Amino acid sequence: MSVKVAVRVRPFNEREQKAQPKCCVEMSGPTTTLLPPHGDAPRHFTFDYSFWPHDPFDMTPEGLAVPAGESSPYADQAYVYDALGKQVLDNAWAGYHCCLFAYGQTGSGKSYSMVGHGANEGIVPQACHEIFRRMGENKDKENKFEVQFSMLEIYNEKVADLLDKSNNPQRTAALKVRENKGEIYVQGLSKHPVNSYEAIAKKMDEGYTSRSIGATLMNQTSSRAHTIITIEFK
């Protein structure tokens, strides 16, 4: 098993910009440096990747956030996917089970990195586009492909199928997590065949409308739950 760790720092949001804050994070190559606010010595942490999607960046007419000039260290969505997400897809295409795990406090940019916003597609949609592109390029009639999509959330230690419309809105009927010969699976989780990224996006939209919402001071639309998207490719 191979594990790689990447850290990404987001730009200031509108509330933070009004407060005129000072950035206490610096990045150089794979190293992330924290600058204590009271003059203490900087602390350095080295990861496999340190992505800098902070200033300076520009917005294109299409709504894409891109580096502001050749010297800008800004890591846009395409850069993050090429550096990290493509490896996940290549390993999955070779037959390995892969997991991409986003961790951070509410409002830290997890959904933006994984799914994206508007024209700035995240790792999941970019990987899905690539899956179906490769399937379309297949010339071997002996090769058969199948893609299925599932989406669940873990909230208050209960597992719920976000695509099962028969679920109780209060999440009283939780699904069971089982193990069979080393394989971990969710009993009763629905799987939906998909033949394009557009079909996956439609299913994701359906799932997001079923999430458990609990507003916080940092994020008014925080799900307050762990959301797991599974794309099963055979």
Contacts in CASP RR format, 6 or more apart in sequence:
PFRMAT RR
TARGET T0000
AUTHOR 0000-0000-0000
METHOD contacts of the structure
MODEL  1
MSVKVAVRVRPFNEREQKAQPKCCVEMSGPTTTLLPPHGDAPRHFTFDYS
FWPHDPFDMTPEGLAVPAGESSPYADQAYVYDALGKQVLDNAWAGYHCCL
FAYGQTGSGKSYSMVGHGANEGIVPQACHEIFRRMGENKDKENKFEVQFS
MLEIYNEKVADLLDKSNNPQRTAALKVRENKGEIYVQGLSKHPVNSYEAI
AKKMDEGYTSRSIGATLMNQTSSRAHTIITIEFK
4 48 0 8 1.000
4 49 0 8 1.000
4 84 0 8 1.000
4 87 0 8 1.000
5 47 0 8 1.000
5 48 0 8 1.000
5 49 0 8 1.000
6 47 0 8 1.000
6 48 0 8 1.000
6 49 0 8 1.000
6 50 0 8 1.000
6 51 0 8 1.000
6 80 0 8 1.000
6 83 0 8 1.000
6 84 0 8 1.000
7 32 0 8 1.000
7 45 0 8 1.000
7 47 0 8 1.000
7 49 0 8 1.000
7 50 0 8 1.000
7 51 0 8 1.000
8 50 0 8 1.000
8 51 0 8 1.000
8 52 0 8 1.000
8 53 0 8 1.000
8 75 0 8 1.000
8 80 0 8 1.000
8 109 0 8 1.000
8 113 0 8 1.000
9 25 0 8 1.000
9 27 0 8 1.000
9 32 0 8 1.000
9 51 0 8 1.000
9 52 0 8 1.000
9 53 0 8 1.000
9 54 0 8 1.000
10 53 0 8 1.000
10 54 0 8 1.000
10 107 0 8 1.000
10 108 0 8 1.000
10 109 0 8 1.000
10 112 0 8 1.000
11 53 0 8 1.000
11 54 0 8 1.000
11 55 0 8 1.000
11 57 0 8 1.000
12 21 0 8 1.000
12 23 0 8 1.000
12 54 0 8 1.000
13 107 0 8 1.000
22 37 0 8 1.000
23 54 0 8 1.000
24 34 0 8 1.000
24 35 0 8 1.000
24 36 0 8 1.000
24 37 0 8 1.000
25 32 0 8 1.000
25 33 0 8 1.000
25 34 0 8 1.000
25 35 0 8 1.000
25 54 0 8 1.000
26 32 0 8 1.000
26 33 0 8 1.000
26 35 0 8 1.000
26 42 0 8 1.000
27 33 0 8 1.000
27 50 0 8 1.000
27 51 0 8 1.000
27 52 0 8 1.000
27 73 0 8 1.000
28 50 0 8 1.000
29 50 0 8 1.000
30 46 0 8 1.000
30 47 0 8 1.000
30 48 0 8 1.000
30 49 0 8 1.000
30 50 0 8 1.000
31 44 0 8 1.000
31 45 0 8 1.000
31 46 0 8 1.000
31 47 0 8 1.000
31 50 0 8 1.000
32 44 0 8 1.000
32 45 0 8 1.000
32 46 0 8 1.000
32 47 0 8 1.000
32 50 0 8 1.000
33 42 0 8 1.000
33 43 0 8 1.000
33 44 0 8 1.000
33 45 0 8 1.000
34 42 0 8 1.000
34 43 0 8 1.000
34 45 0 8 1.000
35 42 0 8 1.000
36 42 0 8 1.000
36 43 0 8 1.000
49 83 0 8 1.000
49 84 0 8 1.000
51 75 0 8 1.000
51 79 0 8 1.000
51 80 0 8 1.000
51 83 0 8 1.000
52 73 0 8 1.000
52 74 0 8 1.000
52 75 0 8 1.000
53 65 0 8 1.000
53 74 0 8 1.000
53 75 0 8 1.000
53 76 0 8 1.000
53 80 0 8 1.000
54 74 0 8 1.000
55 68 0 8 1.000
55 74 0 8 1.000
56 67 0 8 1.000
56 68 0 8 1.000
56 69 0 8 1.000
56 72 0 8 1.000
56 74 0 8 1.000
57 65 0 8 1.000
57 66 0 8 1.000
57 67 0 8 1.000
57 68 0 8 1.000
57 72 0 8 1.000
57 74 0 8 1.000
57 76 0 8 1.000
58 65 0 8 1.000
58 66 0 8 1.000
58 67 0 8 1.000
58 68 0 8 1.000
58 69 0 8 1.000
59 65 0 8 1.000
59 66 0 8 1.000
60 66 0 8 1.000
62 119 0 8 1.000
63 118 0 8 1.000
63 119 0 8 1.000
63 120 0 8 1.000
64 76 0 8 1.000
64 119 0 8 1.000
64 120 0 8 1.000
65 74 0 8 1.000
65 76 0 8 1.000
65 77 0 8 1.000
65 120 0 8 1.000
66 74 0 8 1.000
66 76 0 8 1.000
67 73 0 8 1.000
67 74 0 8 1.000
67 76 0 8 1.000
68 74 0 8 1.000
75 83 0 8 1.000
76 120 0 8 1.000
77 116 0 8 1.000
77 120 0 8 1.000
77 121 0 8 1.000
77 122 0 8 1.000
77 126 0 8 1.000
78 126 0 8 1.000
80 113 0 8 1.000
80 122 0 8 1.000
80 123 0 8 1.000
81 122 0 8 1.000
81 123 0 8 1.000
81 126 0 8 1.000
81 127 0 8 1.000
84 100 0 8 1.000
84 123 0 8 1.000
85 100 0 8 1.000
85 123 0 8 1.000
85 126 0 8 1.000
85 127 0 8 1.000
86 127 0 8 1.000
86 130 0 8 1.000
88 98 0 8 1.000
88 100 0 8 1.000
88 123 0 8 1.000
88 127 0 8 1.000
89 98 0 8 1.000
89 127 0 8 1.000
89 130 0 8 1.000
89 131 0 8 1.000
91 98 0 8 1.000
92 98 0 8 1.000
92 233 0 8 1.000
93 131 0 8 1.000
93 134 0 8 1.000
93 233 0 8 1.000
100 114 0 8 1.000
100 123 0 8 1.000
102 110 0 8 1.000
102 113 0 8 1.000
102 114 0 8 1.000
103 110 0 8 1.000
104 110 0 8 1.000
105 218 0 8 1.000
106 216 0 8 1.000
106 218 0 8 1.000
106 219 0 8 1.000
106 222 0 8 1.000
106 224 0 8 1.000
107 218 0 8 1.000
107 219 0 8 1.000
107 222 0 8 1.000
111 117 0 8 1.000
112 120 0 8 1.000
112 122 0 8 1.000
113 122 0 8 1.000
113 123 0 8 1.000
114 122 0 8 1.000
114 123 0 8 1.000
114 124 0 8 1.000
115 121 0 8 1.000
115 122 0 8 1.000
115 124 0 8 1.000
115 125 0 8 1.000
115 204 0 8 1.000
116 122 0 8 1.000
116 125 0 8 1.000
121 129 0 8 1.000
124 229 0 8 1.000
124 231 0 8 1.000
125 197 0 8 1.000
125 200 0 8 1.000
125 201 0 8 1.000
127 231 0 8 1.000
128 197 0 8 1.000
128 200 0 8 1.000
128 231 0 8 1.000
129 197 0 8 1.000
131 147 0 8 1.000
131 231 0 8 1.000
131 233 0 8 1.000
132 147 0 8 1.000
132 195 0 8 1.000
132 196 0 8 1.000
132 197 0 8 1.000
135 145 0 8 1.000
135 147 0 8 1.000
138 145 0 8 1.000
145 233 0 8 1.000
145 234 0 8 1.000
146 193 0 8 1.000
146 232 0 8 1.000
146 233 0 8 1.000
146 234 0 8 1.000
147 193 0 8 1.000
147 194 0 8 1.000
147 195 0 8 1.000
147 231 0 8 1.000
147 232 0 8 1.000
147 233 0 8 1.000
147 234 0 8 1.000
148 191 0 8 1.000
148 192 0 8 1.000
148 193 0 8 1.000
148 194 0 8 1.000
148 231 0 8 1.000
148 232 0 8 1.000
149 191 0 8 1.000
149 192 0 8 1.000
149 193 0 8 1.000
149 194 0 8 1.000
149 199 0 8 1.000
149 200 0 8 1.000
149 203 0 8 1.000
149 229 0 8 1.000
149 230 0 8 1.000
149 231 0 8 1.000
149 232 0 8 1.000
150 161 0 8 1.000
150 163 0 8 1.000
150 189 0 8 1.000
150 190 0 8 1.000
150 191 0 8 1.000
150 192 0 8 1.000
150 229 0 8 1.000
150 230 0 8 1.000
150 232 0 8 1.000
151 161 0 8 1.000
151 162 0 8 1.000
151 163 0 8 1.000
151 203 0 8 1.000
151 204 0 8 1.000
151 207 0 8 1.000
151 227 0 8 1.000
151 228 0 8 1.000
151 229 0 8 1.000
151 230 0 8 1.000
152 159 0 8 1.000
152 160 0 8 1.000
152 161 0 8 1.000
152 162 0 8 1.000
152 175 0 8 1.000
152 186 0 8 1.000
152 189 0 8 1.000
152 227 0 8 1.000
152 228 0 8 1.000
152 230 0 8 1.000
153 159 0 8 1.000
153 160 0 8 1.000
153 162 0 8 1.000
153 211 0 8 1.000
153 212 0 8 1.000
153 223 0 8 1.000
153 225 0 8 1.000
153 226 0 8 1.000
153 227 0 8 1.000
153 228 0 8 1.000
154 225 0 8 1.000
154 226 0 8 1.000
154 228 0 8 1.000
155 171 0 8 1.000
155 212 0 8 1.000
155 224 0 8 1.000
155 225 0 8 1.000
155 226 0 8 1.000
156 171 0 8 1.000
158 171 0 8 1.000
158 174 0 8 1.000
159 174 0 8 1.000
159 175 0 8 1.000
159 176 0 8 1.000
159 177 0 8 1.000
159 186 0 8 1.000
160 167 0 8 1.000
160 171 0 8 1.000
160 174 0 8 1.000
160 175 0 8 1.000
160 210 0 8 1.000
161 167 0 8 1.000
161 175 0 8 1.000
161 186 0 8 1.000
161 188 0 8 1.000
161 189 0 8 1.000
161 190 0 8 1.000
162 206 0 8 1.000
162 207 0 8 1.000
162 208 0 8 1.000
162 210 0 8 1.000
162 211 0 8 1.000
162 227 0 8 1.000
163 190 0 8 1.000
163 192 0 8 1.000
163 203 0 8 1.000
163 206 0 8 1.000
163 207 0 8 1.000
163 210 0 8 1.000
164 190 0 8 1.000
167 173 0 8 1.000
167 210 0 8 1.000
171 212 0 8 1.000
175 186 0 8 1.000
175 187 0 8 1.000
175 188 0 8 1.000
175 189 0 8 1.000
176 186 0 8 1.000
176 187 0 8 1.000
177 184 0 8 1.000
177 185 0 8 1.000
177 186 0 8 1.000
177 187 0 8 1.000
178 184 0 8 1.000
178 185 0 8 1.000
178 186 0 8 1.000
178 187 0 8 1.000
179 185 0 8 1.000
191 232 0 8 1.000
192 203 0 8 1.000
194 200 0 8 1.000
194 203 0 8 1.000
200 231 0 8 1.000
204 229 0 8 1.000
211 223 0 8 1.000
211 225 0 8 1.000
211 227 0 8 1.000
212 223 0 8 1.000
212 224 0 8 1.000
212 225 0 8 1.000
213 221 0 8 1.000
213 222 0 8 1.000
213 223 0 8 1.000
213 224 0 8 1.000
214 222 0 8 1.000
214 223 0 8 1.000
214 224 0 8 1.000
215 221 0 8 1.000
215 222 0 8 1.000
216 222 0 8 1.000
216 224 0 8 1.000
END
